[in-house]
Amino acid sequence: MLLMTELNLKLLNWEAGKLADKIIRRLPLKNGQRVAEIGAGGGAFTLPMARIVGRSGEVYAVDTDSARLAYIGRRARKAGLLEQITLVLGEEEDCLLPEETIDLAFSRNCFHHIKRPGSYFSSLALALKTGGTAVLIDHDGSRGWLPKHGHSSTPERIRSTMKQAGFRFSESVTEFPGQSFQIFIK
């Protein structure tokens, strides 16, 4: 099972890695920040973000799957980044992050997996500092088979959920076809 999980996560990272640099350049990341990756998966964004925030910063890799977090931990150790990364086994309705500590929260292709996004993102709002940024990217339902299998979220649904959770919509990034890329402020 571990081998299959590792293979799946390597493939997940390979797919995410195709756009990772381009996406990360769009994030307002700075040295010394505390950042959370929600639905961290295989850590395709966690490790690069840890490099950017540096030793004075911290990245919380949040996922509901302990095997994924263990994989991120092994990769972080090999890359010499383990000291900057905190692995958080979140819950379905709670990211379990400390209150008022996060400067930036990031999530890619995860929103549609969250069963009760209102509850979940309300917990994220508590973790973000006032004025903190939340960046959500998800399949927008405009391409092929994804909507039929529930693997997408309309931009309007994401905005409505985030507003109810205590966020203000800031902007959309439109350079990623088939993806809703939205930025919110607490």
N, C-alpha and C positions, 0 to 999 in steps of 0.2 A: 504493500500500500504506500509506503514512504517513497519508493522509487516512482510510482505513478504520480503521486502528489508533486514530487520534485520536477518531473517531466512536464506536468500540466503548468506548474508555476513558471518554469523556464519558457514555455510557449507563450504564456500570458505576458511575461515580461518582454519577450521578443516582439509581440504584437504591439504592446504599449510603447515600447522603445522606438518604434517607427516615428512617432510624433512627440516623444518625451521632450527633446531639446526645444522644439518649437513651442510646446505648451509651457514649459518651465520659464522660457524667456518672457512669456506674457504674465507671469505671476509676480506680484510685488514682494519678492523675497529679498531679505537683507541679512547681513551678518548680525548675529546676536539674537535673532528672533526665535520665538517658540512657535512651532508650526505643527499642525496635525494633518496626517493623511487619513481620511476616512475611507474605509474599505481598501486597506493598503495592499491586499492581494499578495503579489510576489515582491513588492517593494520597488517596482520600476521607477517610482517617483520619490519614494522615501530616501533612498541613498543619494541621489543627486541633490535633493533638498538639504540633506545633512551636510553635504560639501559646501553648499552656499551659505547656510547659517553659521557654519564654522564651529569651532570648539566652544565658543561662548553662547551658542544657540542650542536648541534642542528640537528634535522631531519626534512626535508621538505617532507611531504606526498603529492605527486602530483597525482591528478586524474582529469578526465573530468566530474565526476559525483559528484554533491554536496551532495547527500544522502550518498554516500560512505564516503566522508570526514566528514560529521556530525557523522557518526557511529564511525569513528576513533577518533574523538574528544571526544565522550562520553566514549569510552574505555580508552583513554589516561587520562581523568579526573579521572575516577575510579581508575586507576593504579598510580595516582600521577605523571604522566609524561607530562601533558599538557604544562608546561612551556618550555619543551625541543622540542616540536613538533609544527611545523608551517604547517597549512593546506593550500594547494595551489590548487585553481581551475584552472587547466591548460587548454589550448586550443588544438584543433586537431593538429596544426602545431607548437605549441610553449609551452614549459614547464613553461614559465613565472617565471623563477628563476632569482635572481639577478646575474649579470655578475661577473665572477672570484671569486665566493664565496664557491663553492662546492669542497670538497676533494674527495668524492666518490659518484657516482651515481649507483643505483642498480635497475634493472627491471627484473621481472620474469613473464613469460608467457603473455607478453604484446605486444611485438614487432609486432606480427601478427595482432593485432588490430589497429595499427597505419596506417592510410590511406596514408600518405606521410611521411614515416620514414626519408627520406633525410632531409626534412625541420625540422622535429621535433628534430632529433639528432644534427643538426647544431645549433639549439637553446640551446641544452644541452651542446654542446661544448663551447658556450659562457659563460655558467654558471660555468663550471668546471675551477678550477685553472690550470695553466700550470703544467703539470706533474700529474694532477688528474686522477683518475681511474674510468672507466665505466665498470660495470659488467652486461652483458645481458644473461639471461637464457630464452630459448623458446623451445617449442616442435620442434624437428628437422625433423619431417615428417617420421620417421622410424617405427612408431607404428600405427597400426589399422586405425580407422575411422578419426582421426584428419586431415590428409591431404585433405580428400574429402570435408571437411567443412571449409577449409581455416584457421584452427587453428594450423598452424605450419609455420616455416620459416627455410629455409636451412641455415646451418652455413655459406656457401659461400655468400648468399644474405646478411646476417647480416654483415659479414666482409666487403663486397663491400660498403654497405650503410655507415658503420662507417668510412671507409677510406675516402669516399667522404665528410663526415661531419667533418673531421679533426682529426681522431683518428688513432693511430697505434695499430695493433693487438699485444697483449702481449703473451697470452697463452689460451689454452683450458683445461677445467677440464673434465675428461672423466668418472667420477664415478657415473654419473646419467643417466641410460639408457633412451633413448627416448628424452633426453634433450640436447640441444646445450647450453653449459655453457662457455661463452667466456669473456675474460678480455681484455680491451683496455685502452690505455694511451693517454691523450691529449698532 
